[in-house]
């Protein structure tokens, strides 16, 4: 089912990205937006987990450096019938956890030090079970594709004012189009 969601979401978000490109720069803007969307999706598919983990300065742990966390993930992954994901810790007081990776074979589970400090082992297992559910259902791929294109649309919308162009061939809607793109594109991407 999630492959179908991704197959619908990817062209839909790419079309939205191309429409924003058209409103900003006409046909040339749409072509550039399409090429950028293709490149970003390919990059996000292969590298999103590394990008997210490096953004948070996550450090990988194993059974020796974080035995409780690693043990819980091992047990939960085994019960779910999943390959063992890589396990990471982020130094943050905020209790949080997330899963990333394009599929179960390339998954990573990350927990913050705040989560490990404030929750019992049983509560941590519940949180990590939820994250492993995302891995099993391949939600992480959908979230990656959506976040990548939504971020790009927001960035493109911010450039709308600068690339609005002085004639109708560059930007068919002029200042009104630039303003609409700046306001509505990030909202559409969030939806």
Secondary structure per residue as TSV (DSSP state, phi and psi in degrees):
chain	resnum	aa	ss	phi	psi
A	1	X	-	360.0	-40.7
A	2	X	H	-70.0	-24.2
A	3	X	H	-64.7	-39.7
A	4	X	H	-65.0	-42.8
A	5	X	H	-59.6	-44.2
A	6	X	H	-65.8	-40.1
A	7	X	H	-65.2	-27.8
A	8	X	H	-86.6	-42.3
A	9	X	H	-66.6	-43.2
A	10	X	H	-60.4	-51.8
A	11	X	H	-66.2	-33.5
A	12	X	H	-64.9	-46.4
A	13	X	H	-68.0	-37.0
A	14	X	H	-64.9	-40.7
A	15	X	H	-63.6	-41.2
A	16	X	H	-62.4	-42.1
A	17	X	H	-61.8	-43.4
A	18	X	H	-66.2	-37.7
A	19	X	H	-64.3	-40.6
A	20	X	H	-64.5	-41.7
A	21	X	H	-60.0	-39.6
A	22	X	H	-66.4	-43.3
A	23	X	H	-65.0	-29.3
A	24	X	H	-84.3	-44.2
A	25	X	H	-132.2	20.2
A	26	X	H	68.4	-151.6
A	27	X	H	-64.6	-38.4
A	28	X	H	-63.0	-41.2
A	29	X	H	-64.1	-36.6
A	30	X	H	-67.3	-41.7
A	31	X	H	-64.6	-43.5
A	32	X	H	-62.7	-43.6
A	33	X	H	-60.7	-40.5
A	34	X	H	-63.2	-45.4
A	35	X	H	-65.6	-39.4
A	36	X	H	-64.4	-42.2
A	37	X	H	-61.5	-42.8
A	38	X	H	-60.7	-47.0
A	39	X	H	-63.3	-42.7
A	40	X	H	-66.1	-40.9
A	41	X	H	-64.7	-41.0
A	42	X	H	-63.8	-44.7
A	43	X	H	-62.4	-45.8
A	44	X	H	-63.0	-40.1
A	45	X	H	-61.0	-45.0
A	46	X	H	-88.4	-23.6
A	47	X	H	-126.3	1.3
A	48	X	H	-59.3	-40.1
A	49	X	H	-62.9	-42.8
A	50	X	H	-65.3	-38.8
A	51	X	H	-64.5	-48.3
A	52	X	H	-62.4	-46.0
A	53	X	H	-64.9	-37.8
A	54	X	H	-72.9	-31.1
A	55	X	H	-59.5	-36.4
A	56	X	T	-93.6	3.8
A	57	X	T	53.8	42.1
A	58	X	-	-71.9	142.8
A	59	X	E	-116.2	136.0
A	60	X	E	-74.8	140.3
A	61	X	E	-123.6	164.9
A	62	X	-	-136.1	-168.8
A	63	X	T	-65.6	-21.6
A	64	X	T	-88.8	-35.9
A	65	X	T	-87.6	-25.8
A	66	X	S	-146.5	72.1
A	67	X	H	-61.3	-39.4
A	68	X	H	-66.7	-50.6
A	69	X	H	-62.0	-48.1
A	70	X	H	-62.5	-39.3
A	71	X	H	-64.1	-41.8
A	72	X	H	-63.7	-45.1
A	73	X	H	-63.8	-42.4
A	74	X	H	-58.8	-48.2
A	75	X	H	-63.8	-44.4
A	76	X	H	-68.1	-41.1
A	77	X	H	-64.5	-40.5
A	78	X	H	-63.4	-44.5
A	79	X	H	-63.2	-33.7
A	80	X	H	-84.4	-6.3
A	81	X	T	72.8	31.9
A	82	X	-	-107.4	151.5
A	83	X	-	-64.9	153.9
A	84	X	-	-66.1	118.8
A	85	X	-	-77.6	162.4
A	86	X	E	-71.1	149.4
A	87	X	E	-119.7	132.9
A	88	X	E	-130.9	157.4
A	89	X	E	-127.5	138.8
A	90	X	E	-114.7	133.8
A	91	X	-	-76.7	102.4
A	92	X	-	-159.8	139.1
A	93	X	S	-75.1	-20.4
A	94	X	S	-73.0	125.2
A	95	X	-	-70.2	118.1
A	96	X	-	-160.1	160.5
A	97	X	E	-152.6	154.3
A	98	X	E	-153.3	160.4
A	99	X	E	-116.2	148.3
A	100	X	E	-146.9	167.9
A	101	X	-	120.0	152.5
A	102	X	S	-80.3	-20.9
A	103	X	S	-161.3	171.7
A	104	X	G	-58.9	-29.6
A	105	X	G	-74.0	-18.5
A	106	X	G	-123.2	33.4
A	107	X	-	-89.1	157.0
A	108	X	E	-139.8	141.1
A	109	X	E	-115.6	133.1
A	110	X	E	-129.1	135.9
A	111	X	E	-127.2	148.5
A	112	X	E	-87.3	159.1
A	113	X	H	-65.3	-29.6
A	114	X	H	-63.2	-40.8
A	115	X	H	-63.0	-45.5
A	116	X	H	-67.2	-30.7
A	117	X	H	-79.6	-36.8
A	118	X	H	-96.8	-15.8
A	119	X	S	-111.2	153.6
A	120	X	-	-75.6	167.3
A	121	X	H	-61.2	-36.8
A	122	X	H	-65.7	-41.4
A	123	X	H	-67.9	-38.5
A	124	X	H	-62.3	-40.5
A	125	X	H	-61.0	-39.0
A	126	X	H	-64.1	-44.0
A	127	X	H	-64.4	-45.9
A	128	X	H	-70.1	-30.7
A	129	X	H	-61.9	-39.7
A	130	X	H	-62.0	-45.4
A	131	X	H	-65.9	-38.2
A	132	X	H	-67.5	-27.9
A	133	X	H	-62.1	-38.3
A	134	X	H	-63.0	-40.0
A	135	X	H	-65.4	-48.0
A	136	X	H	-62.2	-38.9
A	137	X	T	-87.0	3.3
A	138	X	T	59.7	29.5
A	139	X	H	-65.6	-27.5
A	140	X	H	-62.6	-34.5
A	141	X	H	-66.6	-44.7
A	142	X	H	-62.8	-44.2
A	143	X	H	-63.6	-37.9
A	144	X	H	-64.6	-49.7
A	145	X	H	-62.5	-45.2
A	146	X	H	-63.0	-47.9
A	147	X	H	-63.6	-39.1
A	148	X	H	-63.5	-50.7
A	149	X	H	-72.6	-37.3
A	150	X	H	-62.3	-41.2
A	151	X	H	-63.9	-39.9
A	152	X	H	-67.7	-38.0
A	153	X	H	-65.3	-42.2
A	154	X	H	-61.5	-41.9
A	155	X	H	-64.3	-44.1
A	156	X	H	-62.6	-38.6
A	157	X	H	-63.8	-35.7
A	158	X	H	-66.7	-29.9
A	159	X	H	-81.0	-9.2
A	160	X	T	-55.1	-41.5
A	161	X	T	-65.3	-37.9
A	162	X	T	-75.8	-28.9
A	163	X	T	-107.1	23.1
A	164	X	-	-66.8	-26.5
A	165	X	-	75.8	151.9
A	166	X	S	-94.6	-11.1
A	167	X	S	-125.4	167.6
A	168	X	T	-68.9	-21.6
A	169	X	T	-71.2	-33.6
A	170	X	T	-79.0	-46.7
A	171	X	-	-136.4	104.0
A	172	X	T	-61.6	-19.1
A	173	X	T	-110.4	1.0
A	174	X	H	60.8	-144.9
A	175	X	H	-61.4	-37.5
A	176	X	H	-62.3	-44.1
A	177	X	H	-63.2	-42.4
A	178	X	H	-61.9	-43.3
A	179	X	H	-65.4	-42.8
A	180	X	H	-62.5	-43.1
A	181	X	H	-62.5	-44.5
A	182	X	H	-61.1	-34.7
A	183	X	H	-88.9	-41.3
A	184	X	H	-93.7	-29.6
A	185	X	H	-61.0	-46.2
A	186	X	H	-62.5	-34.9
A	187	X	H	-66.8	-42.6
A	188	X	H	-64.0	-39.9
A	189	X	H	-65.0	-38.1
A	190	X	H	-64.8	-38.6
A	191	X	-	-63.1	360.0
